[in-house]
C-alpha cells in the first residue's frame, strides 16, 4: 500500500488514501497523531503541482496547435495631436 492523496471528512478529520501496489485497490485510513505533518501537507499539495489545464511552453508564440491561442501584444495608442 502506498499513500497517494489526502482528503478531509466531516469535522475536519484528515484521511489518507492508499492504493495497493499489487491490485490498485484504494483504501481510506484515518490519520494518526504521530503521522508526519509535513508528509501529509506534501500529499495534500500534490494536485497543485499537476495542472489540469494544458499550457504551452512558450505561450506568446503558440505551437501551431489550434487549441493553443496566440497572445497578442497590446497596441500602443498614439498621443492625440494638439491643434
C-alpha positions as CSV (number, residue, x, y, z in Angstrom):
1,X,0.0,0.0,0.0
2,X,1.3,3.5,-0.9
3,X,-0.3,6.8,0.2
4,X,-1.4,8.7,-2.9
5,X,-3.6,11.5,-1.6
6,X,-5.3,13.2,1.4
7,X,-8.9,14.1,1.8
8,X,-11.0,15.7,4.6
9,X,-14.0,14.1,6.1
10,X,-16.6,15.6,8.5
11,X,-15.4,17.7,11.4
12,X,-12.1,18.4,9.6
13,X,-10.7,14.9,10.0
14,X,-7.9,14.2,7.5
15,X,-8.0,10.8,5.8
16,X,-5.2,9.2,3.8
17,X,-6.0,7.5,0.5
18,X,-3.8,4.4,0.0
19,X,-3.5,2.4,-3.2
20,X,-2.5,-1.3,-3.3
21,X,0.7,-1.7,-5.3
22,X,-0.4,-5.1,-6.5
23,X,-4.1,-4.8,-7.5
24,X,-4.6,-1.0,-7.4
25,X,-7.5,-1.1,-4.8
26,X,-8.0,2.1,-2.9
27,X,-8.3,2.2,0.9
28,X,-9.1,5.1,3.3
29,X,-7.3,5.3,6.6
30,X,-7.7,7.9,9.3
31,X,-4.6,10.0,10.1
32,X,-3.0,9.4,13.5
33,X,-1.5,11.9,15.9
34,X,2.0,10.7,15.2
35,X,1.8,11.0,11.4
36,X,4.3,13.2,9.8
37,X,2.5,16.5,9.2
38,X,5.0,17.6,6.5
39,X,4.4,14.5,4.5
40,X,0.6,15.0,4.9
41,X,0.9,18.5,3.6
42,X,3.0,17.3,0.6
43,X,0.4,14.8,-0.3
44,X,-2.3,17.5,0.0
45,X,-0.4,19.9,-2.2
46,X,0.4,17.3,-4.9
47,X,-2.5,18.1,-7.2
48,X,-1.3,21.7,-7.3
49,X,1.9,20.6,-9.0
50,X,0.0,18.9,-11.8
51,X,-2.3,21.5,-13.6
52,X,-5.4,20.1,-15.2
53,X,-5.3,22.7,-17.9
54,X,-2.5,22.1,-20.5
55,X,-0.3,25.0,-21.3
56,X,2.3,25.7,-24.0
57,X,5.9,26.0,-23.0
58,X,6.0,29.4,-24.8
59,X,2.5,30.9,-24.6
60,X,3.4,34.1,-26.5
61,X,4.1,32.3,-29.8
62,X,1.9,29.3,-29.8
63,X,3.0,25.9,-31.2
64,X,0.8,25.7,-34.3
65,X,-1.9,23.8,-32.3
66,X,-5.3,25.5,-32.9
67,X,-6.2,24.8,-29.3
68,X,-3.3,27.0,-28.2
69,X,-4.3,30.6,-28.5
70,X,-1.8,33.2,-29.5
71,X,-1.3,36.0,-27.1
72,X,-1.5,39.5,-28.7
73,X,0.6,42.3,-27.5
74,X,-1.4,45.5,-26.7
75,X,-1.2,48.2,-29.3
76,X,0.3,51.5,-28.3
77,X,-2.0,54.4,-28.9
78,X,-0.6,57.4,-30.5
79,X,-0.9,60.6,-28.5
80,X,-3.6,63.0,-29.7
81,X,-2.3,65.8,-31.8
82,X,-2.7,69.2,-30.3
83,X,-4.4,71.9,-32.5
